Amino acid sequence: MRRTHPGIPAARRGSVIVVVLVTLLLASLMIVKFMESSAVELTLATRQADRERLRGDAYAALETVLAVMAEVKAIDEALYAPEQGWADPYAYAGEAPREGVTVSYEFTDESGKASLPKMTFDEMVELAQVLGLGDTDARRFADGLYAWMKEDHMPKEIEAEASRYERDDPPITVPKRSLRSWGELRAVKVARDYVYDENGALTPFGTALQQNVSLYSFEGTNVNALAPALGTARGWDGTQAAQLAGYR
């Protein structure tokens, strides 16, 4: 015989079971959602903490190399080669970065490049030709670049005019100053077509341009560290370039 509970209808008992199951389901969903949310927040907090620690490591590495270079300059009265000891600042100082952190240094002598803020339009055309562009393309590249950088440059290319930038979404105001980063070239109409390919990667010309041109403003170029293409752009032949390299 099936036992029944007197006074409690079967329909009511079934309703209670359904309510309990629904409550358990909702509670389970809330717990899972809470765990997912907590995991994301924990991951973000961990990444933020890692960034802060790495930022501290980077500043420590910068302070180390500056201190080492200052000491080497005080002793030797000049900085002329990494072999003086500043190529590996931590080894020179007898220190080491935090455990688990690897620090590497890369030094680039910008003085052997052409200073972009100081280059004339014609100098840029000549360099672009040396770097592989034909005369027409070299002038188009320089035209687009100088329309972006120079207040007094009147672009010959319609696409390089300031009004074309104003039609973009969002509109762009042409800064009329020299580039502050190579990435800025991605916004420069006409010129960017020669520096980046359809996939956004540097073209051979774009790579060579960065190897021979500096974004820093300085007077003159250090011939002792002169980039090869600059010598060619200035009319030097292979013999003169080889002689210069022999004196380094």
N, C-alpha and C positions, 0 to 999 in steps of 0.2 A: 504493500500500500504506500502511496505517496503522501508524505506528511505535509500539511499546510499550516500556515501561520494564521491562527484565527484573528479576525479583525483587520488584516492587511490585505487589501485586494491585490491580485496578481499583477494587474496593469500598473498599480502604483509602485510595486516592487521593481518592475521592469524600468519604470521611469527613473527611479533612484539609481539603478545601475548605469543607465545611459548618462545621467548627469555626472556620476563619478568618473566614468570613462572619458567624457568630454573634458572634465576638469583636469584629469591626468594628462590628456593630450595637449591641452593648452599650456599646462605647467612644463611639459617636456619641450614644447616649442620655444617657450620663453627661456628655458635654461640653455637650449642649443643656441638661440640668438644671442643670449648674454655671453656665452663662451666664445662665439665668433667675434662679437664686438670687442671683448676683452683681448682676444688674440691679436686683432688688428691694432688696438690701442697699445698693446705691449710691444708689438713690432715697431710701430712708429716711435714710441718712446725710446726703444733700444737704438734705432737708427739715429735719432736726434742726439742721444748720448754719445754714439760712436762719432758722429760728425763733430761734436764739440771736443772730444778727445783728440781726433785727428787734426782739428784746427790748432789745438794747443801744440801738437807734435810739429806741425808745419811752422808755426811761429818759433818754436825752439830751434828747429833746423835753420831757419832764416837768421836768427840771432847768432847761432854758432858760426855760420859762414861769414857773416859780417864782422864778427869779432876776430875771426882768424885772418880775414883779408886785411883788416885794420892793423893787426900785429905784424903781418908779413910786410905790409907797406911801410910800417914804421922801421922795420929792421933793414929791408932791402931798398927803401926809398922809392920803390915803384912796384907796380903789379904788371908783369909782362908775360908770365907763363904759368899754367896750372902746376907745373912741376915745382914751383916754389912751396907748395904744400897746401894751397887752398883748393885743390881739386877734390881732396877728401878731408873736409873740415873736422869731422868727428875723430878721425885717426890723428890728425895734427893736434887736436885739443886733448887727446887721450880720453875722450868721452864716447858714449854710445847712445843711440835712441832708446826709447822705452822698449821693454821686452815685447816681442811680437810685432814690432813696427820696423819696416825697412825704408830707409831714406836714401834717395839718389839725387844727385845734382847734375844739371846740364847748363853749361855756360855757352853763350852765343855772343860773339863779338859783332855788335851792330855797326861799329865804326867803319868797317870795311864795305858797308853797303851804301847805296845812295839814299839820302834823306828825302823822303817823300814830300814833306812840307816845303822843302827848298828846291825841288825839281821844277824846271820849266816844262811847258807843254811839249816843246820840241825835244827836250832831253828824254821825256817819257816815250815819245814816238820812236826815237832812235833806239832806246833800250828795248822796247817792245819788238822792234824789227830784229834786233840781235837775238832776242829770246824766241824767235821763230815765226812771228806774224808778218804777213805781207804788208806792203805800204798802206793799202786801203784799210785793212783790218787794224793795223797799228794806230792809225789816225782815228778810227771809230772807237777803239778802246780808250785812247787818251781823251777823246772828245766826251765820251760818257763819264769818265772819271773826273775830269776837270770841271764839267758842268755841275757835278756834285760838290766839288771842293772849293772852287774859286768864284768869288762874287763877280769878277770882271770877265769871266769866260762866257762867250756867246756860243751855245752849242749849235753845230751844224745838223746833228741828228734830231729830228722832230721828237723821237721817243725819249731823248735825254732832257727835253725842256721841263722846267719846273711845273708847268701846267699839267703835264702827264702824271706826275706824282700826286697832284691834288685830286686826280680822278680815281686814285686807288681806293680800296676799301679795306682798312681805314685810310684816309688821306695821309700823305707823308709830306712833311716840310723839308725841302732840300736844305741841309745845314750850312752849306757854303764855308766849310772848314775841312781840314785834312782828315783822313780816316783815323779813327781812334782804335780800331781793331780790324783784323782781316775779315772777320765775320761780317762786318758792316758792308763789305763789298757785295754781299748777297742782295742788298736792297738797291744797288746802283744799276740803273737800267743801262742797257747796251754793254757796258764794261763787264758786267757779271757773266754775260754770255761767253766771254773768252776765258774767264777764270774758273767757272764751274760747268760741269757737263749736265746732261739732262737728269742724272741721278743725284745731283748735288755734290758730287765728288770733285776735287781739284783736278783741273786739266794739267798736262805737262807745262803749259804756259803759266798757269796759276801757281804751280809749285816753284818754277824758276823765278817768277816775280817775287815771291816771298823770300827766296834765297838771295836776291840781289837788291831788294828795296827795304829800307827800315821805316817804320812809322814814327820814329823819334826825330825830333828837330835838332840838327846840329850843323855847324859850318864845316864844309870840306869833308873829304873821305880819306880815311887812313889807308894809304897805299900799301902799307906793310901787311894789311889784312884784306886787301882789295878783292872783291868777288870777281871771278874771271870774266863774266859777261860785261862788267863795267869797263874793264880795260878795252875790250873789243868795241864797245859803244863809243869809247873815246878815241878810237882809231889806232889802238896798239895792235901790233901784229904778234904772231906766236912767239917770235924770238924775244921781243921785249917782255912778254908775259913770263916766259921761261927764265929770263934774267932776273926779273923781280922776284920770282919764286925762289931762286937760288940764294937770294940775300936774306930770306926769312929764317 
